[in-house]
């Protein structure tokens, strides 16, 4: 039986491959759809062109494709940002 962390990793891997399909990468449309899995992130984007800019930054070869590693560099960054927010929030909550 997988651990909670293994299950989370498996879910993220399978989600990427669900959107990437047999081609093994995300197109701009695939990327937009997979980012809908993060509605809180999308709601906080001030720039309506932000997703396109993020996609362009992740598209290392400038070929309109985002691979697994690039996609999860972004998701790893989101996890770090969420953790930083959580830690600050928990410290503030403890001061009250």
Protein Blocks (a to p, Z undefined) as FASTA:
>chain_A
ZZfklmmmmmmmmmmmmmnomnopacfklmmmmmmmmmmlmmmpmblklmmmmmmmmmmn
onopacfklmmmmmmmmmmmmmmmmmmmmmmmmmZZ
